Amino acid sequence: MKGRTIVLDHLKGREAAALIVDGQLDDLLIDDAELHRPGAIFRAICDRPVKGQGGMFLRLPGGDTAYLRGAKGLRPGQPLLVQVTGTAEDGKAVPVTDRLLFKSRHAIVTPGAPGINVSRRIADEEARARLRALGEEAMDGSPDGLILRSGTEEAPEDEIAEDIAATRALAEAVAGDAEGREPEALTEGDGPHAFAWREWRAGDVVTEPGGFAREGVLDMLDALRAPLVPLGEGTMSVEPTRALVAVDVNTGSDTSPAAALKANLAAARALPRALRLRGLGGQVVVDFVSVSKAHRRQVEQSLRASFRNDPIETSLVGWSAMGLFELSRKRERAPILPLLEAGR
């Protein structure tokens, strides 16, 4: 089955969204009511600085704690607008930033970063000039900046203008709530359905209840419960631990001279999707099949190409002395496996 399909449904009362590309599950989101959603904005209260690290612990509503890096010039008791940037491990503070971004389908409003910018993916100069003029008109009189996203190239101008106006109004409303002595939730962040509408593009969108069952998504989710990922050219096992995510690549029954390189290249192509679908981040260590140094370079080039279009920030650290490849991946999503088990 060719093409892209978005399926919006619920799993045991949890809002969920799936992106299917050419018949294969490509992305998955399941809401976790116990966590603060990435993108949520709070008026937090500075609590105590972390000496030697330049950070600050903040108080959030409900007694929760957040952590802000690079918190220079802040004092305890000071109110501060912050935005959740990812999920926290058990027992750790919620990661936040004071550089707010207000994202919508066509626009990103950037308080504190003035200027009208157009996505670099839009190469046509005439389209860039048209969109920049549209943005300047929509943001006239605002001190905030604006980024026009790649999807605006084909979108109707009235739809873009309406989207910018709504996003600007939200940014201004949040800025008006910056002062206060108590922590307060100002926006809750996007759930899976809103995120899918904002970030994914597809020709077909299934919204009727029961879509996961009809479109085969439930069968695809069952495969995520097992660590084994079939590659066609061997297999890959993805297993999260407390300290890191361990990935092991095997050639399987293929004993030909080219088997190791083929399995490694297939794993490099599949790894971003495997981590994304499982909601895994932090330190990732990959035990590729042993190959020569020349073939290592091919594997690394394939990894860089594969992660280039992945939406989650990932740093490729490189090869260790023991021949393992190390990555550092932002913890932007909650691990999927506990949510799937809860939905049985």
PyMOL commands that set and color helices and strands:
alter all, ss='L'
color gray80, all
select helices_A, chain A and resi 61-63+125-138+150-153+157-175+192-199+211-214+217-224+259-278+293-308+336-342
alter helices_A, ss='H'
color red, helices_A
select strands_A, chain A and resi 4-11+14-21+24-30+41-50+55-59+65-68+79-84+94-97+102-103+107-110+116-118+145-148+184-187+204-206+228-230+235-240+245-250+282-287+314-319+325-329
alter strands_A, ss='S'
color yellow, strands_A
deselect
rebuild
show_as cartoon
